[in-house]
């Protein structure tokens, strides 16, 4: 009995040993993980869809259709006046030069008065030895026969007056406003308003001096006639320019005449000239300064003009 039990025990131990050996041999040992990224990187699905949409859009789009520009010249009547030329503007900052270089157009449309407070620019003025600074300057030329003769007797010429005026205009800054009026008893202005001293306006003024400025002592047909005519209506026209000047320069012999209601000729009393100047200066923020360039003046005319130029902070320069 004992031998049988011993044999069963040995057999059981042998089975356990065999099973243990089989488990160790058959079950493989675990491997360490191999961390390697895939070589191919796939874009997100949304980006692929966007690229495909862009590609499809580029294939179906066409280049823009080029259309011929509309031309309005054929629609304009033949008798319609030409539009005024826009002045060339030398731009600086907007705060420094707001719209001043459109003065020529605004003056024609009557809108310059609303811009009279806009920023302007001082220029140094030099005219027959008179030195000053001004933002709005007007020169009044007496081109009558008496002035022409006295200018020549003083050793100068009407061409010299034109040359001095041309030099003054060339030296003006772009935002300085200027005007020109030639007169005998009737008068002819360069413009009905002050213009900015742009390159284009300067060139136009120089052409006006070359073609319109009279050097023969005679006024031209079509010149404007005031009531009364003569220096009084010329001063009225000068202060009516828009905007009003801050500097007037008169060129004359000081011997002013006008045509009375009954015809003929009479000397203009200085008391009337004085009264007209006071009236015209009243509405200005500051009185316009007055300079006078005279030729072979009579003593009484010299005295009156000296008084007026001193009254209005100006200077008298006489050639004898």
GUVO-605689 format. One record per residue: residue in one letter; x, y, z of N, C-alpha, C in turn. Coordinates in steps of 0.05 Angstrom, whole numbers, plus 5000, padded with zeros to 4 digits. Layout:
// GUVO-605689
AXYZXYZXYZ ...
// end
This chain:
// GUVO-605689
X501749765000500050005000501750255000 X503850235016505750465018507150504991 X507850284979509250304953507450434932 X504950364934503050484914502750784919 X502550874943502351154949504751304940 X507151184945509651314937509751344907 X508851144893508951154864507051374854 X504751404866502851614857504051894862 X505351914885506552174892508752254872 X510352064864512452114845511352184818 X509252044811507952104785506852384785 X505552464807504452734809506652944807 X508852904821511053094820512253114791 X512352884778513452884751511653044732 X508953024736507053174719507353474724 X507653544749507953824756510453944742 X512653784743515153874731514853904701 X513553704688513153714659511453954651 X509354004666507554234660509054504663 X510654514684512154764688514154814666 X515454604656517354634634515854714609 X513554604603512054674579511154964580 X510355064603509455344605511755534600 X514155484611516455654607517355654578 X517255434565518255414537516255534517 X513655474521511655554501511055844502 X510655964526509856244528512256424522 X512156594500514456764493514756994513 X517257074516517757304533516757564520 X515657764535514658014523516958184511 X516458304488518458484475518058774484 X520258924484520159214490518959364467 X517159564472515859714450517859874434 X517359884408519060044389517560294381 X518360524392516960774386518260904361 X516960894338517761004313515461144299 X515861394290513761544277513561464248 X511161484238510761414209512061624192 X513161554170514561744152512561924138 X510261844132508262004118506462164137 X506462434134504762604151502362694135 X500062634145497662704130496562974140 X495863154122494663414129491863374140 X491063554156488263534166486363544143 X484063424148482063414126481063684118 X480763874136479764144129481664284111 X484364274116486264404099486264294071 X485964034069485863904043483364004028 X481164024042478664114029478964404019 X480364584036480764864028482464884003 X484564734002486364743978484864643953 X483264433956481764343933479764553924 X478564693943476564893935477965133921 X480265213931481765433918482565353890 X483565103887484365013861482065003841 X479664913851477364903833476465193826 X476665383845475865663839477665793818 X480365743821482165853801481765743773 X480865503772480465383745477965503731 X475965563747473465663734473465963731 X475166113746475166403743476366493717 X475466733707476466843682477767113687 X479567203670480767473673478667683670 X478967923684476868143682476568243653 X474168313648473468413621474368703619 X476068773600476969053595474869203579 X473769413591471769573577472969843568 X472069943547473070203537471970433554 X473670633560472870853577470671023563 X468871123579466771303568467971573562 X467471673539468471933530466072123529 X466372353544464072533546464272763526 X466572783512466873013494464673013472 X463872773464461872763443459172853452 X458772853478456072933489455873223495 X458073373494458073653501457273833478 X455574023482454874203460457274363451 X457274443426459574593415459774873428 X457574983436457575253447457975263477 X458475043489458875033518461675133525 X461975313545464675423551466375203563 X468975243560470975053570470975073601 X471474843613471774843642474374983650 X474475123673476975243681479075033688 X481575103683483674913689484274913719 X484574673730485274653758488074743763 X488574903783491374993789492974763800 X495574763793497374563804497974643833 X498074443850498474503878500974373888 X502674523902504974413915504174333944 X503474073947502273983972504273983994 X503374074017504774014042502673874060 X502973884086501073744102498273874100 X496173704104493473804101492874024120 X494074014144493474224164494674484156 X496774484139498074734132496774874109 X495774714089494774844065492074724058 X489874794072487374674066485874814043 X485974704020484374783997485175053985 X487375173993487875433983488575443953 X489775213944490675223916488375173897 X485775163906483475163889482175443887 X483675653894482575923895481376003869 X482675933847481776023821478975933815 X478375673821475775563816473675683835 X474475693861472575793881471876083877 X473776233867473276523862471176553840 X471376383819469376403797466676313807 X466476133825463876033834462776203857 X464276403866463276583887463476463915 X465076253918465276123944467776203959 X469476373948471976443961471476583988 X469276733990468876874015468676684039 X467576444035467376254057470076144065 X472076174048474776074054476676294061 X475676534064477576764068479076734094 X478076574113479576534138481476304137 X481676174114483475944112486376034114 X488175844120490975904125492276004099 X493576234101495176334079498076354088 X499776464071502576464078503776734070 X505376844088506777094082508877054061 X509277264045511477274026512977534030 X515577534025517077774025516577933999 X515978184002515278353979517578553975 X518478563950520578763942519678883916 X519179153917518179283893519279573892 X521079623873522279883870523479983897 X524779803911526079873936524279863961 X521679823958519879803980519879503990 X520479464015520579204027518279164046 X516878934045514678884063514178584063 X512178494079511278224079508178234077 X507078044062504178054058503177774052 X500577734059499177484052497377524028 X496377774024494477834002495278103991 X496578113969497678363958496278423931 X495678683927494478773902496179013892 X496879013866498379233855496579383835 X496379643837494779813820496679983803 X496479943776498280093758496680313744 X497580553746496480773730498180783704 X496880713682498280693656497580923638 X496481143649495681373632498081503619 X497481673599499581803583501281983601 X500082123620501682293638503682133654 X502781903664504581733679506881623662 X506081533638508181433619510281643614 X509481883609511382103603513182163627 X511982163651513582223675515481993681 X514581753676516381523681518881543663 X518481613638520681633620522481873627 X521282093636522882323644524582263670 X523582073686525081993710527181793703 X527581723678529681533670528881243671 X526281193673525280913673523480873649 X521880653650520080593628517780423638 X515680403623513480233630514279943630 X516179873612517179603612518679533638 X519979733650521279683675519279633697 X516979773697514879713716513879433713 X513479343688512579073682514678873693 X517278933688519378753697519478723728 X519178953742519178943771516778783781 X514478813768512178663776512478363771 X513678293749514278013743516077883764 X518178033771519977933792518577893818 X516878073826515378053851513677793850 X512277753828510477513826512077253828 X514377243815515977003815516876933843 X517277123861518377073887516177013908 X513677023900511476973919511376673927 X510776623952510276343961507676243950 X507375983949505075863936502375933949 X502375983975499876033989499376333993 X501076503982500476793982498576853959 X496577023965494677103945495377373933 X494877413907495577663894493577733873 X493578003866491878103845493178333831 X492378393807493478603790491278763777 X491479033777489479193764490979423750 X490579453724491679683709489379873703 X489980133703487780323700488880583688 X486980733677487281013670484881143684 X482781203669480281263682478581013684 X478680843664477480583665479580383675 X478880133680480779953692480379673681 X482479503684482479223675483879053695 X482478873709483878693729484978443716 X486978323728487878063720485777853725 X484677853749482377673756480477833774 X478077743777476177873794476377773823 X478477633830478877523856481877483859 X482777463884485577413889486177123883 X488477063871489176793865491676713881 X491876453887494276353900496576353881 X498976403891501376423875502476153868 X500775983856501775723847503275753821 X504575553812506175563787504375643764 X502075523762500275583740499275863740 X498475963764497476233766499676443761 X502076383770504276563764504676583734 X504676353720505076353691502876513677 X500376483687498176623675498476933680 X499377003703499777293709502077403692 X504177253688506377353671505477383642 X503877193633502777223605500977463604 X499377523624497677753624499378013623 X501478023638503278253637504478283610 X505278063597506578083570504578163549 X502078073551500178113529498078333534 X497478383560495278573566496278833578 X498478833592499479073605500179283585 X498879523588499279733568501679903575 X503379943554505780103557505680353539 X503380393525503180623506501580853518 X500780833543499281053556496381063549 X495280863536492480863527491080613539 X488580653548486980433557485880283532 X484980043536483979883514480879883514 X479679853490476679823490475779583507 X473579623520472479403536473379413565 X475079603572475779623600473379723617 X473279653642470979713658470980003667 X468580113669468280393675466580413701 X467680543721466280583746464780843746 X463380893768461881143771462281243799 X463981453801465481583780467881413771 X468781473747471181323738473681443750 X475881313745478381413757479181263782 X480881373798482181233820480081143841 X477881283844475881203863474580933856 X473880893831472680633823474880413823 X477380493818479480293819479980193848 X479980373867480180293895477880113903 X475480193894473080033900473479743889 X474479723865474879453853477079303868 X479179433878481279303892480279183918 X478679333933477679233958475379033955 X474279023930472178823925473278553917 X475878533912477078273906476678093930 X476277833925475677643946477877443949 X479177423973478677583997480077863994 X479378044013480478314011483478314016 X484978494004487878504007488678604034 X491178534043492278654066494578844059 X495178864033497279054024496479153996 X496479423993496079543967498679693959 X499379663933501579823922500479983898 X500580243900499680413879502080523863 X501880513836503980613819502680833802 X503581083806502381313792504081563796 X503081783784504382043789502782193810 X500482073820498882203840496982423829 X497082463803495382673791492982533779 X490882483795488582323786486382503775 X485282413752482982553739480682363736 X478282483732475882323727474182483707 X472082343697470182473678467682553694 X466982803696464582893710462082813695 X459782833707457282763694456782903668 X457583153665457183303641459283263619 X461283093625463383043606465783213612 X467883173598470383323603472183183622 X473683343638475583233656475883413681 X476283293704476683443728478483283747 X479983423763481783303782480183173805 X481082943814479782813837480682933863 X478983043879479783163904480882953923 X483083023937484382833955482582773979 X480882963987479082914009477082684003 X476382663977474582443969476082173969 X478582183960480181943960480581853989 X481182034007481481974035478981854047 X476681974041474181874051473481594040 X474081554015473581284003475381074016 X477881144020479680944033478780884061 X477881074076476981024103474480844103 X472680904084470180734082470880444074 X472680414055473380144046474879984066 X476380124084477979994104476279914129 X473980034132472379994156471579704161 X470879554140469879284144472079074146 X474579154145476778964147477578904176 X478478654182479478604209481778784216 X483578834197485779024201486079194176 X486579454178486879614154489179504136 X488679514110490679444090492879654089 X495379574089497579754087497679874059 X498680114056498680254031501480354024 X502580264002505180363991504580513965 X506280703959505980863935508680903921 X508680833895510980883878510281103860 X511481343863510681583848512881673829 X512081833809513981933789513382233785 X515482393790515282683786512682803797 X512182763822509682843834509583143839 X507283263837506883543845507083563876 X508083783886508383813916505883753931 X503583843922501083793937500383503937 X500683363913500083073912502082913929 X504583003930506582863946505782883976 X504983123984504283154012501882984020 X499882974003497482814009498182514009 X499782423991500482143990502282064013 X503982244021505682184045503882154070 X501782324072499982294094498482034094 X497481954071495981704069497681454073 X500081454062501781224067502581194096 X503081424110503681404138501281314154 X498881404146496381334160495981034158 X496680914135496180624131498780464131 X500680544148503080394154504680324130 X504780504110506180454086508480644081 X509380654056511780814049511380934022 X512381174018512381313992515181293980 X515381193956517881193941517481343915 X518981563912518581743889521081743871 X520681733845522781763825522482043812 X524682203811524582463800526582493777 
// end
